[in-house]
Amino acid sequence: MESKWDSFVSHLITTYKLQKCLPGKFCSELDLINRLSAQSKLCESLRFWLLALPDVRPEGEQKSNQYRERGNEIFKSKQNLHLAFEVYSKAIFEAPAGTEALALAHANRAVLLIRFGRYREAFHDCQLALASGYPEQNRGKVLLRQAECAQYLRDVLRIQQTVAGFVALSSARPLSRLEQEKLQLLQMMLEKHNDDASYDDNATSAEDDALRPRLKEIIGAKVGRYMITEDDIQEDGLITREKAVSFVPVYGVQHRTTIPSFDCQQCARVNVIPFPCSTCGRACYCSPICREKHEPVHRYECFGYRKHLWYFIGIAHLGIRSFLDGTVRIACAINGKAKDAASLFQELLDGTQNEDNRFCEYGRVFRLVTNFDRMEPDDLLQYALTGLMLAIYLETCTDFLTTSALNSILPKEQIFLLTGALIIRHIGQLICNGHAISELQATLPSVTSCLEEDGFRLKPGLLHRYYSSERVFTAIFPRISMFNHSCDPNIRNCFEGSTLTVYATRPIRAGREIFNCYGPNYRLMPASERAMCLLRQYCFDCSCDRCAVGNDTPSAECYLVRCPASSCTVHFSMEMDAKRCTD
């Protein structure tokens, strides 16, 4: 279904006759942004469209309070504690930053999380409730909950924060006996605590990658760059592992007017206890720690979340995210001679010829192909207009041009041109290099009740109702993106958070190419459909072994159904009349 942005782009192309702006032959992304940004009426239309987008979240505390009161009713009636948790979470999403509604929602959810045994998240809720202006007369109640969490977690920092809270409270009024006892207990724990026992939010189990094969990039006359292995790889052997340089959430139809799925935009954990940005109420994180780490990028996306802009533009969101993630690296790695957008863009082109370059991860993204020179004019215009609109967004709706790392290098008008050119480039790269990260997405309690009442354990026999495989993120893995397509790939992908691990599906000899599958697989689609899909999205004609043979038997067999009669061995397709079976 066409989005609001797609419809507006079609209108712009027709109204301003933009196909006349395109050169006879694609030159560069910078040339495109120069041509389009020179049209003042076009830029003004884009600016007006952006500013006219309505806010997703209503102003004021009313909606948040309604959710919280509904949660209180469910909690008191003991109907479904997980439903109460969902409703309290919605109250947090809808509460404006720094309001009493936000503080109350966090405090109420903390009670449930303690009951569920989720002490770390409950501690964060208590801390945020106190920081958001929880009513003075009841702050002791929240501190006692926080003390219970700190006592269980036995973490030095959390104990210190809770002790500081009690000390601050004692300066406002005398502590109750229970508050004094908790304070003394925590102070004793601090004295005896061993620093080695502190909790590490970022602890991971590292797998030994010493046996990872050596991969080499080759440049071919017909297929361009591709990857081979320099070592023999056994079936199911590890080929490579790569962390996404950038990733963004996938927004389904169900997220058009409701809160997003509970997945962290910093670490890519899914099905988390959500801690959203309190300004936009749409960017989701697994903890205040991840939220703070993501702030340098999110500060420029926050306004777009409030307007639901990222939902409208789809994968182009990853285009602007890739640019924002790379601005610091660009500023640090340039040689200082660039005085305008053209010279800096050229320096990027020259400096990223090799896979290992001074621009590091961003440089590996920058050197990926775009296929702009092979695209239909309307497709190219759509991506170019999206890049221009996002440059105008950063100029008009944020302070990016005056606060980004590029501000000390180029004047504002040149930053604008460079920004538009790089976003256009990234959008084109992601159309043919982006990866969809699929995970098991949990169903909300309001949809189905599958969890035990005292925690997050599944009720027996309900696994199939609780989880469904969904695309949760779109990401860019520049090194793995160098693997060429085959309709019969020799690898399989395994996602864990934002990390992609690649294994061999069959033995691969040293010197042979590593092949990925871009979607069309010989087991699922006939050759004609595969060719059409690959040409439409990736702009090439597939010449893999399966397409060269042209045998569609495997894909035809994939959709055969066996006759249900126990004595019959006949298989027939869904289009065939089952009555033709002789049994």
Buried (B, 14 or more C-beta within 10 A) or exposed (E): EEEBBBEBBBEBBEEBEBEEBBEEEBBBBBBBBBBBBEBEEBBEBBBEBBEEBEEBBEEEBEBBBBBBEBBBEBBEEEEBBBBBBBBBBBBBBBBBEEBBBBBBBBBBBBBBBBBBEBBBBBBBBBBBBBEBBBEEEEBBBBBBBBBBBBBBBBBBEBBBBBBEBBEEBBEEEEBEEEBEEBBEBBEEBEEEBEEEEBEEEEEEEEEEEEEBBEBEEEEEEEEEBBBBBEBEBEEEBBBBBBEBBBBBBBBBEEBEEEBBBBBBBBBBBBBBBBBBBBBBBBBBBBBBBBBEBBEBBBBBBBBBBBBBBBBBBBBBBBBBBBBBBBBBBBBEBBEEEBEBBBBBBBBBEEBBEEBEBEBBBBBBBBBBBBBBEBBEEEBBBBBBBBBBBBBBBBBBBBEBBEEBBBBEBBEEEBBBBBBBBBBBBBBBBBBBBBBBBBBEBBBBBEEEBBBEEEEBEBEEEBEEBBBEEBEBBBBBBBBBBBBBBBBBBBBBBEBEBBBBBBBBEEEBEEEEBBBBBBBBBBEBBBBEEBBEBBEEBBBBEBEBEBBEEEEBEBBEEEEEEEBEEEEEEBEBEEEEEEEEBEE
